[in-house]
């Protein structure tokens, strides 16, 4: 009996972006914990892996995380995956990790694809320091306050958001940071439709108004210019 929880990073779009170690772990565990059964099954089927699935997401994590953690503690090995990329960071799973560690379960990371790092390394900004802002509040006034906090920083800021919220986000960024602050929007990373919009926030806003997109994106806002 092993009692190990693996935190397994999976592709963010292109299914070729998975590590050999991740595949071996997924093949070797007793069950896989995913956000949604449909996406979890699709991923495993692509690699020819058959494993029982448990769903743990924002709707049931509070209720079910302890049950899953106790199952692992009893001797099972499990792999936690998310819909895309690295689990826990911007996805459910934090409560499971906490409970597993409290029970004495080994928690092992299996690194891999990350949309955050992929966007940063093509940004052409100074990324020796950066601030991960994650998903900002949905209400405009709360989002504006969050952006004002980011404006006070000296480093690059990384923002995640759903495709259909790009327009209000970029509008608020222009209001808070100004038209001239440099930024990129990395869209549909790793896919054939991948594109990186570059320029000032004002230019990104104009570009989006001409050709709106409905794909996943990461917004990277440069730090203030050094005097």
C-alpha positions as CSV (number, residue, x, y, z in Angstrom):
1,X,0.0,0.0,0.0
2,X,1.5,3.3,-1.1
3,X,-0.9,6.1,-0.2
4,X,0.4,8.7,-2.7
5,X,-1.3,11.7,-4.3
6,X,0.3,12.8,-7.5
7,X,-0.4,16.3,-8.8
8,X,-0.2,15.7,-12.6
9,X,0.1,18.5,-15.1
10,X,-1.6,17.8,-18.4
11,X,-1.6,19.6,-21.8
12,X,-3.1,23.1,-22.0
13,X,-4.4,22.4,-25.5
14,X,-2.0,20.3,-27.6
15,X,-2.1,16.7,-26.5
16,X,1.5,16.2,-27.5
17,X,2.6,18.4,-24.6
18,X,2.6,15.7,-21.9
19,X,5.6,14.2,-20.2
20,X,6.6,10.5,-20.2
21,X,6.5,10.6,-16.5
22,X,2.9,12.0,-16.4
23,X,1.8,9.1,-18.7
24,X,3.6,6.5,-16.5
25,X,1.9,7.9,-13.4
26,X,-1.5,8.0,-15.0
27,X,-1.0,4.4,-16.0
28,X,0.2,3.3,-12.6
29,X,-2.3,4.9,-10.2
30,X,-5.4,3.3,-8.8
31,X,-7.7,6.1,-9.8
32,X,-7.6,9.6,-11.4
33,X,-9.3,12.7,-9.9
34,X,-10.5,15.2,-12.5
35,X,-12.7,18.2,-12.6
36,X,-15.2,17.0,-15.2
37,X,-15.8,13.4,-16.2
38,X,-16.2,14.3,-19.9
39,X,-12.8,16.1,-20.2
40,X,-11.0,13.6,-17.9
41,X,-12.3,10.6,-20.0
42,X,-11.4,12.3,-23.2
43,X,-7.8,12.9,-22.1
44,X,-7.3,9.3,-20.8
45,X,-8.8,7.8,-23.9
46,X,-6.5,9.8,-26.1
47,X,-3.5,8.2,-24.5
48,X,-5.2,4.7,-24.3
49,X,-5.4,4.8,-20.5
50,X,-8.3,3.2,-18.7
51,X,-8.7,4.3,-15.0
52,X,-11.6,4.9,-12.7
53,X,-12.4,8.5,-12.4
54,X,-13.5,10.6,-9.4
55,X,-14.8,14.1,-10.0
56,X,-13.6,16.9,-7.7
57,X,-14.5,20.5,-8.7
58,X,-15.6,23.8,-7.3
59,X,-19.1,22.4,-6.6
60,X,-18.2,19.3,-4.6
61,X,-14.7,19.8,-3.2
62,X,-15.9,20.9,0.2
63,X,-18.2,17.9,0.5
64,X,-16.0,15.2,-1.1
65,X,-12.3,16.1,-0.6
66,X,-12.1,14.3,2.8
67,X,-13.6,11.1,1.4
68,X,-11.1,11.1,-1.4
69,X,-8.2,11.9,0.9
70,X,-9.2,9.0,3.2
71,X,-9.4,6.6,0.3
72,X,-5.8,7.5,-0.6
73,X,-4.7,7.2,3.0
74,X,-6.2,3.7,3.1
75,X,-3.6,2.6,0.6
76,X,-4.5,3.9,-2.8
77,X,-2.4,5.9,-5.3
78,X,-4.3,8.7,-7.1
79,X,-3.5,11.3,-9.7
80,X,-5.1,14.7,-9.5
81,X,-5.5,16.4,-12.9
82,X,-7.4,19.5,-14.0
83,X,-9.2,20.4,-17.2
84,X,-5.9,21.8,-18.6
85,X,-2.4,22.5,-17.3
86,X,-1.2,22.4,-13.8
87,X,-3.8,21.5,-11.1
88,X,-4.5,23.5,-7.9
89,X,-2.9,26.8,-9.0
90,X,-6.1,28.2,-10.6
91,X,-8.3,25.1,-10.2
92,X,-9.8,23.0,-7.4
93,X,-7.6,20.7,-5.5
94,X,-6.1,22.8,-2.8
95,X,-8.4,21.4,-0.1
96,X,-7.6,17.8,-1.2
97,X,-3.8,18.5,-0.9
98,X,-4.3,20.1,2.5
99,X,-6.3,17.1,3.8
100,X,-4.0,14.6,2.3
101,X,-0.9,16.1,3.9
102,X,-2.7,16.3,7.2
103,X,-3.4,12.6,7.0
104,X,0.2,11.8,6.2
105,X,-0.3,11.1,2.5
106,X,2.7,11.7,0.3
107,X,1.9,14.5,-2.2
108,X,4.2,14.4,-5.3
109,X,4.2,17.0,-8.1
110,X,4.5,15.8,-11.7
111,X,5.4,19.1,-13.6
112,X,4.4,19.9,-17.1
113,X,2.5,22.4,-19.2
114,X,1.6,25.8,-17.8
115,X,-0.2,28.5,-19.7
116,X,1.2,31.1,-17.3
117,X,4.8,30.3,-18.0
118,X,4.2,29.8,-21.7
119,X,2.8,33.3,-21.9
120,X,5.6,34.8,-19.9
121,X,8.5,33.4,-21.9
122,X,7.1,34.9,-25.1
123,X,6.2,38.2,-23.6
124,X,9.5,40.0,-24.3
125,X,9.2,41.6,-20.8
126,X,11.5,41.4,-17.8
127,X,10.1,38.3,-16.1
128,X,12.8,37.9,-13.5
129,X,10.0,38.9,-11.1
130,X,6.3,38.7,-11.8
131,X,3.0,38.7,-9.9
132,X,0.4,36.1,-10.6
133,X,-3.0,37.8,-10.2
134,X,-5.1,34.9,-11.4
135,X,-8.8,35.5,-12.1
136,X,-9.9,38.9,-11.1
137,X,-13.3,39.7,-9.5
138,X,-16.3,39.7,-11.8
139,X,-17.9,42.8,-10.5
140,X,-16.5,45.9,-12.3
141,X,-15.8,48.0,-9.1
142,X,-14.0,45.1,-7.5
143,X,-12.0,44.4,-10.6
144,X,-11.0,48.0,-10.8
145,X,-9.7,47.9,-7.2
146,X,-7.8,44.7,-8.0
147,X,-6.2,46.3,-11.0
148,X,-5.3,49.4,-9.0
149,X,-3.4,47.1,-6.6
150,X,-1.5,45.7,-9.6
151,X,-0.7,49.1,-10.9
152,X,1.2,49.8,-7.6
153,X,3.6,46.9,-8.3
154,X,6.9,47.3,-10.1
155,X,6.8,43.9,-11.8
156,X,4.9,42.1,-14.6
157,X,1.4,41.0,-13.8
158,X,-0.2,37.9,-15.1
159,X,-4.0,37.8,-15.4
160,X,-6.3,34.8,-16.3
161,X,-9.8,35.2,-17.5
162,X,-12.6,33.5,-19.5
163,X,-12.7,34.3,-23.2
164,X,-16.0,36.1,-23.0
165,X,-14.7,38.5,-20.4
166,X,-11.7,39.8,-22.4
167,X,-13.6,43.0,-23.5
168,X,-14.5,44.3,-20.0
169,X,-11.1,43.3,-18.7
170,X,-9.1,45.1,-21.4
171,X,-11.3,48.2,-21.0
172,X,-10.7,48.3,-17.3
173,X,-6.9,47.8,-17.8
174,X,-6.8,50.8,-20.1
175,X,-8.6,52.9,-17.5
176,X,-6.3,51.8,-14.7
177,X,-2.9,51.4,-16.4
178,X,-3.4,53.8,-19.3
179,X,-3.4,53.3,-23.0
180,X,0.4,53.1,-23.4
181,X,1.2,50.3,-20.9
182,X,2.7,47.4,-22.8
183,X,0.9,44.0,-22.7
184,X,0.4,40.8,-24.5
185,X,-2.6,38.5,-24.8
186,X,-1.5,35.0,-25.5
187,X,-4.5,33.2,-27.1
188,X,-5.1,29.5,-27.6
189,X,-1.6,28.6,-26.6
190,X,-0.1,25.4,-28.1
191,X,-2.9,25.1,-30.6
192,X,-2.7,25.6,-34.4
193,X,-4.8,28.7,-33.9
194,X,-2.4,30.1,-31.3
195,X,-1.7,33.8,-31.6
196,X,0.0,36.5,-29.4
197,X,-1.4,40.0,-29.5
198,X,1.4,42.5,-28.7
199,X,1.5,46.2,-28.2
200,X,0.0,48.7,-25.8
201,X,-3.2,48.1,-23.9
202,X,-4.9,50.6,-26.2
203,X,-3.7,48.7,-29.2
204,X,-4.8,45.4,-27.8
205,X,-8.2,46.8,-27.2
206,X,-8.5,48.1,-30.8
207,X,-7.2,44.8,-32.2
208,X,-9.8,42.9,-30.2
209,X,-12.6,45.2,-31.3
210,X,-11.7,44.4,-34.9
211,X,-11.2,40.7,-34.5
212,X,-12.8,39.3,-31.3
213,X,-11.7,35.8,-30.2
214,X,-13.5,33.2,-28.2
215,X,-10.5,31.2,-27.1
216,X,-8.6,30.8,-23.8
217,X,-6.1,33.5,-23.1
218,X,-3.6,34.8,-20.7
219,X,-3.0,38.6,-20.3
220,X,0.5,39.7,-19.3
221,X,0.8,43.4,-18.4
222,X,4.3,44.8,-18.3
223,X,5.6,46.7,-15.3
224,X,5.9,50.5,-15.4
225,X,8.7,52.0,-17.4
226,X,11.9,52.6,-15.5
227,X,13.0,56.3,-15.3
